[in-house]
Each structure stands twice: as structure tokens, then as C-alpha cells.
Amino acid sequence: MKISHIEHLGIAVKSIEEALPYFENVLGLKCYNIEVVEDQKVKTAFLKVGEVKLELLEPTSPESAIAKFIDKKGVGLHHLAFAVEDGVANALAEMESKEIRLIDKTSRKGAEGLRIAFLHPKSTAGILTELCEG
């Protein structure tokens, strides 16, 4: 697996509308995209810091993974996403061969049209890790 860069940092928030003023008015960043990912029950907002994106994640349902994360751990850093050059399928096969626990056995569509898959934090030093290809 060849990682080209950090694709984004996922940050769980209770409300994008309430969180955006901090990122835009205080930090001077600009939100360039807001979208809902229905199958993940999440609303996302993207901001850029240099070449790295910040993805704000707001749950759209109490059953969403983000709502459960916030209930358990509170708002804050949710996941680290890496862009992979050789495709998510190849990266998943390599991770599985290295006995990394997979949340997703195959890639799926994520925000911004990226193909994504997650690795379980129990086998990734406690960090929920997302692999992305565009």
C-alpha cells in the first residue's frame, strides 16, 4: 500500500452550524462543501488547511456511528484518512494479510465521491483509520 498524503481529518461535531463559526471566523478557514451521506447517516462540511482537509461530521440520526461516537467519547477527532495510490481494494487486501481488522471488507462510496474503507481502531493503535481513493 502506498499512502500519498493525509486526505482528511474527521471531526465529530453535534452541529455543523454551531461549529463552523469557530473554523471560519476564528481560524479563518473557508467551508467549501457541505453534503449529506445518507447511507452513513451523516452530514459533512469540508474545510482546507494547506493540502489537508478537515471533515466536520454531524449525525443525522441517533443510530449513526457519529452519534454513538459523540455519546461515548464526546465531540472531537473521529478518524484519520489517508489517500492510497494503489486503490482501496489492494490496500484492504494488504491490511488483511497483515492481520489488521477491517471494518469494511470492500470499498464504498463516501463524501465527495471518494471510494473509502475503514480499518478497526483495535488493530490500528487505537486510531479509526480511513483509506480513500478518488
Number of C-alpha atoms within 10 A of each C-alpha: 14 12 15 11 13 17 22 22 20 23 19 25 25 19 15 17 10 9 13 20 14 11 14 13 10 9 10 11 17 15 16 9 12 16 12 17 15 12 9 17 18 21 21 23 22 22 20 14 11 6 9 14 17 20 27 26 26 25 24 19 15 11 11 15 14 26 23 14 16 17 12 9 12 15 18 15 17 21 18 18 22 20 21 23 16 13 19 24 18 15 19 24 16 13 15 14 10 9 10 17 18 19 15 14 14 15 18 14 15 18 20 13 10 15 18 24 24 23 21 17 16 12 14 12 9 9 15 19 23 24 24 26 20 14
